[in-house]
Amino acid sequence: EIENIEVKEMVNPVVTSVHGIHNDIRQLKDSVEKLKQEQNNVVKIVNDKNSKMVTAEEIRKIVNKEVSGLASANTSRSNQQTPDSRAINLHNKIKSHIKLGQFND
């Protein structure tokens, strides 16, 4: 029995250390999981912002289409003095995007 008591006295500090390490590892795993979730949220936010951006090429296409449309509309109609609502809308859209900083270049 004396040997058992001596073994217990030797093993108890080791068992206590192992339990402490186990708890530390569990907390570390929880922290890593939270970081993964936060990283996924950041990636979603960045992707959402990137998908809402208007690229320079898209603006060029829009402007080209609108200018072409205006040119054909001007040649086909008589000398009316009414403003072209498409041109006004395009102008307002471009100004809005510029104010929001939604251009890649």
Backbone atoms as SQL, in Angstrom:
CREATE TABLE atoms (id INTEGER PRIMARY KEY, chain TEXT, resi INTEGER, resn TEXT, atom TEXT, x REAL, y REAL, z REAL);
INSERT INTO atoms VALUES
  (1, 'A', 1, 'GLU', 'N', 0.813, -1.196, 0.000),
  (2, 'A', 1, 'GLU', 'CA', 0.000, 0.000, 0.000),
  (3, 'A', 1, 'GLU', 'C', 0.859, 1.263, 0.000),
  (4, 'A', 2, 'ILE', 'N', 1.966, 1.224, 0.645),
  (5, 'A', 2, 'ILE', 'CA', 2.845, 2.382, 0.688),
  (6, 'A', 2, 'ILE', 'C', 3.328, 2.714, -0.715),
  (7, 'A', 3, 'GLU', 'N', 3.584, 1.682, -1.502),
  (8, 'A', 3, 'GLU', 'CA', 4.014, 1.909, -2.887),
  (9, 'A', 3, 'GLU', 'C', 2.909, 2.584, -3.687),
  (10, 'A', 4, 'ASN', 'N', 1.659, 2.177, -3.478),
  (11, 'A', 4, 'ASN', 'CA', 0.522, 2.794, -4.185),
  (12, 'A', 4, 'ASN', 'C', 0.393, 4.263, -3.838),
  (13, 'A', 5, 'ILE', 'N', 0.585, 4.589, -2.587),
  (14, 'A', 5, 'ILE', 'CA', 0.498, 5.988, -2.156),
  (15, 'A', 5, 'ILE', 'C', 1.608, 6.800, -2.812),
  (16, 'A', 6, 'GLU', 'N', 2.799, 6.232, -2.873),
  (17, 'A', 6, 'GLU', 'CA', 3.922, 6.928, -3.502),
  (18, 'A', 6, 'GLU', 'C', 3.676, 7.125, -5.000),
  (19, 'A', 7, 'VAL', 'N', 3.115, 6.107, -5.648),
  (20, 'A', 7, 'VAL', 'CA', 2.813, 6.201, -7.087),
  (21, 'A', 7, 'VAL', 'C', 1.748, 7.260, -7.315),
  (22, 'A', 8, 'LYS', 'N', 0.713, 7.286, -6.464),
  (23, 'A', 8, 'LYS', 'CA', -0.348, 8.283, -6.586),
  (24, 'A', 8, 'LYS', 'C', 0.219, 9.689, -6.436),
  (25, 'A', 9, 'GLU', 'N', 1.108, 9.849, -5.467),
  (26, 'A', 9, 'GLU', 'CA', 1.708, 11.159, -5.253),
  (27, 'A', 9, 'GLU', 'C', 2.548, 11.588, -6.448),
  (28, 'A', 10, 'MET', 'N', 3.151, 10.636, -7.124),
  (29, 'A', 10, 'MET', 'CA', 3.956, 10.959, -8.305),
  (30, 'A', 10, 'MET', 'C', 3.058, 11.230, -9.518),
  (31, 'A', 11, 'VAL', 'N', 1.973, 10.513, -9.635),
  (32, 'A', 11, 'VAL', 'CA', 1.115, 10.595, -10.812),
  (33, 'A', 11, 'VAL', 'C', 0.161, 11.792, -10.744),
  (34, 'A', 12, 'ASN', 'N', -0.287, 12.194, -9.582),
  (35, 'A', 12, 'ASN', 'CA', -1.261, 13.280, -9.443),
  (36, 'A', 12, 'ASN', 'C', -0.816, 14.577, -10.130),
  (37, 'A', 13, 'PRO', 'N', 0.411, 15.047, -9.949),
  (38, 'A', 13, 'PRO', 'CA', 0.807, 16.264, -10.654),
  (39, 'A', 13, 'PRO', 'C', 0.797, 16.097, -12.174),
  (40, 'A', 14, 'VAL', 'N', 1.144, 14.907, -12.640),
  (41, 'A', 14, 'VAL', 'CA', 1.133, 14.653, -14.082),
  (42, 'A', 14, 'VAL', 'C', -0.305, 14.678, -14.599),
  (43, 'A', 15, 'VAL', 'N', -1.211, 14.050, -13.884),
  (44, 'A', 15, 'VAL', 'CA', -2.625, 14.021, -14.280),
  (45, 'A', 15, 'VAL', 'C', -3.190, 15.438, -14.293),
  (46, 'A', 16, 'THR', 'N', -2.862, 16.212, -13.307),
  (47, 'A', 16, 'THR', 'CA', -3.327, 17.593, -13.231),
  (48, 'A', 16, 'THR', 'C', -2.800, 18.401, -14.418),
  (49, 'A', 17, 'SER', 'N', -1.537, 18.205, -14.752),
  (50, 'A', 17, 'SER', 'CA', -0.949, 18.905, -15.910),
  (51, 'A', 17, 'SER', 'C', -1.623, 18.495, -17.206),
  (52, 'A', 18, 'VAL', 'N', -1.886, 17.210, -17.353),
  (53, 'A', 18, 'VAL', 'CA', -2.545, 16.713, -18.568),
  (54, 'A', 18, 'VAL', 'C', -3.947, 17.308, -18.695),
  (55, 'A', 19, 'HIS', 'N', -4.678, 17.377, -17.589),
  (56, 'A', 19, 'HIS', 'CA', -6.014, 17.989, -17.627),
  (57, 'A', 19, 'HIS', 'C', -5.932, 19.465, -18.017),
  (58, 'A', 20, 'GLY', 'N', -4.944, 20.163, -17.474),
  (59, 'A', 20, 'GLY', 'CA', -4.769, 21.580, -17.817),
  (60, 'A', 20, 'GLY', 'C', -4.440, 21.760, -19.292),
  (61, 'A', 21, 'ILE', 'N', -3.564, 20.904, -19.806),
  (62, 'A', 21, 'ILE', 'CA', -3.209, 20.973, -21.233),
  (63, 'A', 21, 'ILE', 'C', -4.425, 20.659, -22.093),
  (64, 'A', 22, 'HIS', 'N', -5.200, 19.681, -21.686),
  (65, 'A', 22, 'HIS', 'CA', -6.413, 19.315, -22.431),
  (66, 'A', 22, 'HIS', 'C', -7.382, 20.503, -22.508),
  (67, 'A', 23, 'ASN', 'N', -7.572, 21.186, -21.394),
  (68, 'A', 23, 'ASN', 'CA', -8.462, 22.359, -21.380),
  (69, 'A', 23, 'ASN', 'C', -7.908, 23.476, -22.264),
  (70, 'A', 24, 'ASP', 'N', -6.589, 23.684, -22.228),
  (71, 'A', 24, 'ASP', 'CA', -5.969, 24.702, -23.081),
  (72, 'A', 24, 'ASP', 'C', -6.172, 24.387, -24.556),
  (73, 'A', 25, 'ILE', 'N', -6.022, 23.121, -24.914),
  (74, 'A', 25, 'ILE', 'CA', -6.201, 22.702, -26.318),
  (75, 'A', 25, 'ILE', 'C', -7.652, 22.902, -26.748),
  (76, 'A', 26, 'ARG', 'N', -8.595, 22.595, -25.878),
  (77, 'A', 26, 'ARG', 'CA', -10.008, 22.780, -26.201),
  (78, 'A', 26, 'ARG', 'C', -10.312, 24.268, -26.434),
  (79, 'A', 27, 'GLN', 'N', -9.758, 25.143, -25.585),
  (80, 'A', 27, 'GLN', 'CA', -9.957, 26.583, -25.763),
  (81, 'A', 27, 'GLN', 'C', -9.316, 27.063, -27.063),
  (82, 'A', 28, 'LEU', 'N', -8.160, 26.515, -27.384),
  (83, 'A', 28, 'LEU', 'CA', -7.477, 26.881, -28.623),
  (84, 'A', 28, 'LEU', 'C', -8.314, 26.465, -29.837),
  (85, 'A', 29, 'LYS', 'N', -8.876, 25.270, -29.788),
  (86, 'A', 29, 'LYS', 'CA', -9.738, 24.807, -30.889),
  (87, 'A', 29, 'LYS', 'C', -10.951, 25.724, -31.051),
  (88, 'A', 30, 'ASP', 'N', -11.544, 26.129, -29.941),
  (89, 'A', 30, 'ASP', 'CA', -12.695, 27.041, -29.998),
  (90, 'A', 30, 'ASP', 'C', -12.301, 28.379, -30.621),
  (91, 'A', 31, 'SER', 'N', -11.128, 28.876, -30.233),
  (92, 'A', 31, 'SER', 'CA', -10.647, 30.151, -30.794),
  (93, 'A', 31, 'SER', 'C', -10.398, 30.029, -32.295),
  (94, 'A', 32, 'VAL', 'N', -9.810, 28.930, -32.719),
  (95, 'A', 32, 'VAL', 'CA', -9.546, 28.713, -34.148),
  (96, 'A', 32, 'VAL', 'C', -10.860, 28.632, -34.914),
  (97, 'A', 33, 'GLU', 'N', -11.855, 27.974, -34.355),
  (98, 'A', 33, 'GLU', 'CA', -13.159, 27.866, -35.016),
  (99, 'A', 33, 'GLU', 'C', -13.810, 29.238, -35.164),
  (100, 'A', 34, 'LYS', 'N', -13.718, 30.061, -34.129),
  (101, 'A', 34, 'LYS', 'CA', -14.272, 31.421, -34.204),
  (102, 'A', 34, 'LYS', 'C', -13.551, 32.242, -35.267),
  (103, 'A', 35, 'LEU', 'N', -12.229, 32.096, -35.337),
  (104, 'A', 35, 'LEU', 'CA', -11.457, 32.810, -36.359),
  (105, 'A', 35, 'LEU', 'C', -11.870, 32.381, -37.761),
  (106, 'A', 36, 'LYS', 'N', -12.100, 31.094, -37.951),
  (107, 'A', 36, 'LYS', 'CA', -12.541, 30.597, -39.262),
  (108, 'A', 36, 'LYS', 'C', -13.881, 31.219, -39.658),
  (109, 'A', 37, 'GLN', 'N', -14.797, 31.272, -38.706),
  (110, 'A', 37, 'GLN', 'CA', -16.102, 31.855, -38.979),
  (111, 'A', 37, 'GLN', 'C', -15.983, 33.336, -39.316),
  (112, 'A', 38, 'GLU', 'N', -15.160, 34.063, -38.571),
  (113, 'A', 38, 'GLU', 'CA', -14.969, 35.486, -38.845),
  (114, 'A', 38, 'GLU', 'C', -14.306, 35.697, -40.199),
  (115, 'A', 39, 'GLN', 'N', -13.355, 34.835, -40.538),
  (116, 'A', 39, 'GLN', 'CA', -12.694, 34.940, -41.836),
  (117, 'A', 39, 'GLN', 'C', -13.699, 34.693, -42.966),
  (118, 'A', 40, 'ASN', 'N', -14.575, 33.713, -42.804),
  (119, 'A', 40, 'ASN', 'CA', -15.603, 33.454, -43.810),
  (120, 'A', 40, 'ASN', 'C', -16.530, 34.654, -43.970),
  (121, 'A', 41, 'ASN', 'N', -16.865, 35.301, -42.864),
  (122, 'A', 41, 'ASN', 'CA', -17.713, 36.496, -42.930),
  (123, 'A', 41, 'ASN', 'C', -17.015, 37.615, -43.695),
  (124, 'A', 42, 'VAL', 'N', -15.718, 37.800, -43.435),
  (125, 'A', 42, 'VAL', 'CA', -14.959, 38.838, -44.144),
  (126, 'A', 42, 'VAL', 'C', -14.910, 38.522, -45.634),
  (127, 'A', 43, 'VAL', 'N', -14.686, 37.266, -45.988),
  (128, 'A', 43, 'VAL', 'CA', -14.639, 36.876, -47.397),
  (129, 'A', 43, 'VAL', 'C', -15.977, 37.155, -48.070),
  (130, 'A', 44, 'LYS', 'N', -17.086, 36.856, -47.393),
  (131, 'A', 44, 'LYS', 'CA', -18.412, 37.128, -47.959),
  (132, 'A', 44, 'LYS', 'C', -18.610, 38.619, -48.182),
  (133, 'A', 45, 'ILE', 'N', -18.201, 39.428, -47.219),
  (134, 'A', 45, 'ILE', 'CA', -18.358, 40.879, -47.345),
  (135, 'A', 45, 'ILE', 'C', -17.544, 41.408, -48.523),
  (136, 'A', 46, 'VAL', 'N', -16.302, 40.944, -48.640),
  (137, 'A', 46, 'VAL', 'CA', -15.437, 41.392, -49.742),
  (138, 'A', 46, 'VAL', 'C', -16.025, 40.950, -51.075),
  (139, 'A', 47, 'ASN', 'N', -16.490, 39.723, -51.164),
  (140, 'A', 47, 'ASN', 'CA', -17.079, 39.242, -52.417),
  (141, 'A', 47, 'ASN', 'C', -18.330, 40.025, -52.783),
  (142, 'A', 48, 'ASP', 'N', -19.155, 40.349, -51.798),
  (143, 'A', 48, 'ASP', 'CA', -20.358, 41.146, -52.058),
  (144, 'A', 48, 'ASP', 'C', -19.984, 42.519, -52.599),
  (145, 'A', 49, 'LYS', 'N', -18.981, 43.149, -51.991),
  (146, 'A', 49, 'LYS', 'CA', -18.563, 44.476, -52.451),
  (147, 'A', 49, 'LYS', 'C', -17.985, 44.399, -53.860),
  (148, 'A', 50, 'ASN', 'N', -17.200, 43.361, -54.135),
  (149, 'A', 50, 'ASN', 'CA', -16.607, 43.223, -55.468),
  (150, 'A', 50, 'ASN', 'C', -17.668, 42.962, -56.531),
  (151, 'A', 51, 'SER', 'N', -18.714, 42.214, -56.171),
  (152, 'A', 51, 'SER', 'CA', -19.745, 41.907, -57.153),
  (153, 'A', 51, 'SER', 'C', -20.600, 43.136, -57.469),
  (154, 'A', 52, 'LYS', 'N', -20.618, 44.126, -56.570),
  (155, 'A', 52, 'LYS', 'CA', -21.422, 45.321, -56.793),
  (156, 'A', 52, 'LYS', 'C', -20.647, 46.411, -57.520),
  (157, 'A', 53, 'MET', 'N', -19.361, 46.223, -57.717),
  (158, 'A', 53, 'MET', 'CA', -18.546, 47.240, -58.376),
  (159, 'A', 53, 'MET', 'C', -18.812, 47.252, -59.882),
  (160, 'A', 54, 'VAL', 'N', -18.715, 48.418, -60.446),
  (161, 'A', 54, 'VAL', 'CA', -18.831, 48.576, -61.887),
  (162, 'A', 54, 'VAL', 'C', -17.418, 48.749, -62.421),
  (163, 'A', 55, 'THR', 'N', -17.029, 47.892, -63.349),
  (164, 'A', 55, 'THR', 'CA', -15.673, 47.968, -63.881),
  (165, 'A', 55, 'THR', 'C', -15.596, 49.037, -64.962),
  (166, 'A', 56, 'ALA', 'N', -14.381, 49.437, -65.256),
  (167, 'A', 56, 'ALA', 'CA', -14.153, 50.431, -66.299),
  (168, 'A', 56, 'ALA', 'C', -14.657, 49.909, -67.646),
  (169, 'A', 57, 'GLU', 'N', -14.457, 48.647, -67.899),
  (170, 'A', 57, 'GLU', 'CA', -14.918, 48.061, -69.165),
  (171, 'A', 57, 'GLU', 'C', -16.445, 48.104, -69.263),
  (172, 'A', 58, 'GLU', 'N', -17.135, 47.838, -68.164),
  (173, 'A', 58, 'GLU', 'CA', -18.597, 47.916, -68.161),
  (174, 'A', 58, 'GLU', 'C', -19.063, 49.346, -68.430),
  (175, 'A', 59, 'ILE', 'N', -18.374, 50.311, -67.854),
  (176, 'A', 59, 'ILE', 'CA', -18.730, 51.713, -68.097),
  (177, 'A', 59, 'ILE', 'C', -18.507, 52.064, -69.559),
  (178, 'A', 60, 'ARG', 'N', -17.384, 51.614, -70.120),
  (179, 'A', 60, 'ARG', 'CA', -17.118, 51.884, -71.538),
  (180, 'A', 60, 'ARG', 'C', -18.229, 51.315, -72.421),
  (181, 'A', 61, 'LYS', 'N', -18.661, 50.098, -72.115),
  (182, 'A', 61, 'LYS', 'CA', -19.734, 49.472, -72.900),
  (183, 'A', 61, 'LYS', 'C', -21.038, 50.259, -72.764),
  (184, 'A', 62, 'ILE', 'N', -21.352, 50.664, -71.535),
  (185, 'A', 62, 'ILE', 'CA', -22.588, 51.434, -71.311),
  (186, 'A', 62, 'ILE', 'C', -22.532, 52.751, -72.067),
  (187, 'A', 63, 'VAL', 'N', -21.425, 53.452, -71.947),
  (188, 'A', 63, 'VAL', 'CA', -21.288, 54.751, -72.617),
  (189, 'A', 63, 'VAL', 'C', -21.357, 54.569, -74.128),
  (190, 'A', 64, 'ASN', 'N', -20.664, 53.558, -74.634),
  (191, 'A', 64, 'ASN', 'CA', -20.672, 53.295, -76.076),
  (192, 'A', 64, 'ASN', 'C', -22.091, 53.005, -76.554),
  (193, 'A', 65, 'LYS', 'N', -22.797, 52.173, -75.811),
  (194, 'A', 65, 'LYS', 'CA', -24.174, 51.831, -76.174),
  (195, 'A', 65, 'LYS', 'C', -25.067, 53.068, -76.145),
  (196, 'A', 66, 'GLU', 'N', -24.926, 53.872, -75.095),
  (197, 'A', 66, 'GLU', 'CA', -25.756, 55.067, -74.969),
  (198, 'A', 66, 'GLU', 'C', -25.429, 56.093, -76.058),
  (199, 'A', 67, 'VAL', 'N', -24.155, 56.272, -76.333),
  (200, 'A', 67, 'VAL', 'CA', -23.763, 57.233, -77.375),
  (201, 'A', 67, 'VAL', 'C', -24.273, 56.758, -78.728),
  (202, 'A', 68, 'SER', 'N', -24.140, 55.468, -78.995),
  (203, 'A', 68, 'SER', 'CA', -24.647, 54.931, -80.257),
  (204, 'A', 68, 'SER', 'C', -26.154, 55.104, -80.352),
  (205, 'A', 69, 'GLY', 'N', -26.827, 54.835, -79.231),
  (206, 'A', 69, 'GLY', 'CA', -28.280, 55.004, -79.207),
  (207, 'A', 69, 'GLY', 'C', -28.678, 56.447, -79.405),
  (208, 'A', 70, 'LEU', 'N', -27.943, 57.354, -78.791),
  (209, 'A', 70, 'LEU', 'CA', -28.234, 58.775, -78.943),
  (210, 'A', 70, 'LEU', 'C', -27.995, 59.224, -80.381),
  (211, 'A', 71, 'ALA', 'N', -26.920, 58.742, -80.968),
  (212, 'A', 71, 'ALA', 'CA', -26.609, 59.141, -82.341),
  (213, 'A', 71, 'ALA', 'C', -27.704, 58.668, -83.289),
  (214, 'A', 72, 'SER', 'N', -28.147, 57.450, -83.135),
  (215, 'A', 72, 'SER', 'CA', -29.201, 56.949, -84.029),
  (216, 'A', 72, 'SER', 'C', -30.534, 57.621, -83.740),
  (217, 'A', 73, 'ALA', 'N', -30.803, 57.926, -82.475),
  (218, 'A', 73, 'ALA', 'CA', -32.054, 58.600, -82.124),
  (219, 'A', 73, 'ALA', 'C', -32.066, 60.029, -82.663),
  (220, 'A', 74, 'ASN', 'N', -30.922, 60.704, -82.633),
  (221, 'A', 74, 'ASN', 'CA', -30.849, 62.072, -83.129),
  (222, 'A', 74, 'ASN', 'C', -31.018, 62.143, -84.639),
  (223, 'A', 75, 'THR', 'N', -30.536, 61.165, -85.340),
  (224, 'A', 75, 'THR', 'CA', -30.681, 61.185, -86.796),
  (225, 'A', 75, 'THR', 'C', -32.093, 60.812, -87.220),
  (226, 'A', 76, 'SER', 'N', -32.788, 60.034, -86.402),
  (227, 'A', 76, 'SER', 'CA', -34.118, 59.585, -86.804),
  (228, 'A', 76, 'SER', 'C', -35.235, 60.535, -86.394),
  (229, 'A', 77, 'ARG', 'N', -35.010, 61.402, -85.446),
  (230, 'A', 77, 'ARG', 'CA', -36.090, 62.295, -85.030),
  (231, 'A', 77, 'ARG', 'C', -35.844, 63.706, -85.558),
  (232, 'A', 78, 'SER', 'N', -36.890, 64.435, -85.561),
  (233, 'A', 78, 'SER', 'CA', -36.785, 65.808, -86.050),
  (234, 'A', 78, 'SER', 'C', -36.162, 66.691, -84.981),
  (235, 'A', 79, 'ASN', 'N', -36.044, 67.947, -85.191),
  (236, 'A', 79, 'ASN', 'CA', -35.393, 68.873, -84.274),
  (237, 'A', 79, 'ASN', 'C', -36.282, 69.184, -83.069),
  (238, 'A', 80, 'GLN', 'N', -36.502, 68.210, -82.265),
  (239, 'A', 80, 'GLN', 'CA', -37.276, 68.429, -81.045),
  (240, 'A', 80, 'GLN', 'C', -36.322, 68.892, -79.949),
  (241, 'A', 81, 'GLN', 'N', -36.803, 69.731, -79.053),
  (242, 'A', 81, 'GLN', 'CA', -35.979, 70.280, -77.991),
  (243, 'A', 81, 'GLN', 'C', -36.203, 69.569, -76.649),
  (244, 'A', 82, 'THR', 'N', -36.751, 68.354, -76.657),
  (245, 'A', 82, 'THR', 'CA', -36.991, 67.634, -75.398),
  (246, 'A', 82, 'THR', 'C', -35.712, 66.923, -74.971),
  (247, 'A', 83, 'PRO', 'N', -35.436, 66.924, -73.686),
  (248, 'A', 83, 'PRO', 'CA', -34.220, 66.253, -73.219),
  (249, 'A', 83, 'PRO', 'C', -34.355, 64.738, -73.340),
  (250, 'A', 84, 'ASP', 'N', -33.254, 64.098, -73.598),
  (251, 'A', 84, 'ASP', 'CA', -33.238, 62.641, -73.722),
  (252, 'A', 84, 'ASP', 'C', -33.145, 62.037, -72.318),
  (253, 'A', 85, 'SER', 'N', -34.195, 61.357, -71.904),
  (254, 'A', 85, 'SER', 'CA', -34.233, 60.821, -70.536),
  (255, 'A', 85, 'SER', 'C', -33.192, 59.723, -70.334),
  (256, 'A', 86, 'ARG', 'N', -32.869, 58.980, -71.386),
  (257, 'A', 86, 'ARG', 'CA', -31.832, 57.946, -71.248),
  (258, 'A', 86, 'ARG', 'C', -30.481, 58.584, -70.949),
  (259, 'A', 87, 'ALA', 'N', -30.172, 59.662, -71.614),
  (260, 'A', 87, 'ALA', 'CA', -28.896, 60.345, -71.387),
  (261, 'A', 87, 'ALA', 'C', -28.846, 60.916, -69.979),
  (262, 'A', 88, 'ILE', 'N', -29.966, 61.465, -69.526),
  (263, 'A', 88, 'ILE', 'CA', -30.020, 62.020, -68.178),
  (264, 'A', 88, 'ILE', 'C', -29.859, 60.911, -67.148),
  (265, 'A', 89, 'ASN', 'N', -30.553, 59.787, -67.363),
  (266, 'A', 89, 'ASN', 'CA', -30.433, 58.658, -66.445),
  (267, 'A', 89, 'ASN', 'C', -29.009, 58.122, -66.417),
  (268, 'A', 90, 'LEU', 'N', -28.389, 58.002, -67.576),
  (269, 'A', 90, 'LEU', 'CA', -27.013, 57.515, -67.643),
  (270, 'A', 90, 'LEU', 'C', -26.085, 58.465, -66.890),
  (271, 'A', 91, 'HIS', 'N', -26.261, 59.747, -67.135),
  (272, 'A', 91, 'HIS', 'CA', -25.441, 60.748, -66.459),
  (273, 'A', 91, 'HIS', 'C', -25.598, 60.627, -64.935),
  (274, 'A', 92, 'ASN', 'N', -26.834, 60.484, -64.481),
  (275, 'A', 92, 'ASN', 'CA', -27.090, 60.346, -63.044),
  (276, 'A', 92, 'ASN', 'C', -26.501, 59.053, -62.489),
  (277, 'A', 93, 'LYS', 'N', -26.585, 57.952, -63.248),
  (278, 'A', 93, 'LYS', 'CA', -26.009, 56.681, -62.800),
  (279, 'A', 93, 'LYS', 'C', -24.498, 56.800, -62.653),
  (280, 'A', 94, 'ILE', 'N', -23.862, 57.399, -63.641),
  (281, 'A', 94, 'ILE', 'CA', -22.401, 57.536, -63.600),
  (282, 'A', 94, 'ILE', 'C', -21.990, 58.416, -62.429),
  (283, 'A', 95, 'LYS', 'N', -22.682, 59.533, -62.217),
  (284, 'A', 95, 'LYS', 'CA', -22.370, 60.407, -61.083),
  (285, 'A', 95, 'LYS', 'C', -22.538, 59.662, -59.764),
  (286, 'A', 96, 'SER', 'N', -23.596, 58.860, -59.663),
  (287, 'A', 96, 'SER', 'CA', -23.853, 58.100, -58.448),
  (288, 'A', 96, 'SER', 'C', -22.725, 57.108, -58.185),
  (289, 'A', 97, 'HIS', 'N', -22.289, 56.395, -59.226),
  (290, 'A', 97, 'HIS', 'CA', -21.208, 55.430, -59.059),
  (291, 'A', 97, 'HIS', 'C', -19.901, 56.127, -58.687),
  (292, 'A', 98, 'ILE', 'N', -19.668, 57.286, -59.258),
  (293, 'A', 98, 'ILE', 'CA', -18.448, 58.027, -58.929),
  (294, 'A', 98, 'ILE', 'C', -18.474, 58.444, -57.464),
  (295, 'A', 99, 'LYS', 'N', -19.628, 58.942, -56.995),
  (296, 'A', 99, 'LYS', 'CA', -19.732, 59.353, -55.591),
  (297, 'A', 99, 'LYS', 'C', -19.523, 58.189, -54.648),
  (298, 'A', 100, 'LEU', 'N', -19.992, 57.016, -55.045),
  (299, 'A', 100, 'LEU', 'CA', -19.845, 55.826, -54.189),
  (300, 'A', 100, 'LEU', 'C', -18.477, 55.176, -54.328),
  (301, 'A', 101, 'GLY', 'N', -17.675, 55.647, -55.287),
  (302, 'A', 101, 'GLY', 'CA', -16.341, 55.093, -55.471),
  (303, 'A', 101, 'GLY', 'C', -16.375, 53.680, -56.032),
  (304, 'A', 102, 'GLN', 'N', -17.342, 53.375, -56.851),
  (305, 'A', 102, 'GLN', 'CA', -17.501, 52.019, -57.369),
  (306, 'A', 102, 'GLN', 'C', -16.898, 51.845, -58.746),
  (307, 'A', 103, 'PHE', 'N', -15.669, 52.291, -58.905),
  (308, 'A', 103, 'PHE', 'CA', -14.961, 52.093, -60.158),
  (309, 'A', 103, 'PHE', 'C', -13.627, 51.452, -59.853),
  (310, 'A', 104, 'ASN', 'N', -13.219, 50.524, -60.716),
  (311, 'A', 104, 'ASN', 'CA', -11.935, 49.874, -60.512),
  (312, 'A', 104, 'ASN', 'C', -10.783, 50.748, -60.931),
  (313, 'A', 105, 'ASP', 'N', -11.006, 51.647, -61.900),
  (314, 'A', 105, 'ASP', 'CA', -9.948, 52.569, -62.307),
  (315, 'A', 105, 'ASP', 'C', -10.544, 53.843, -62.826);
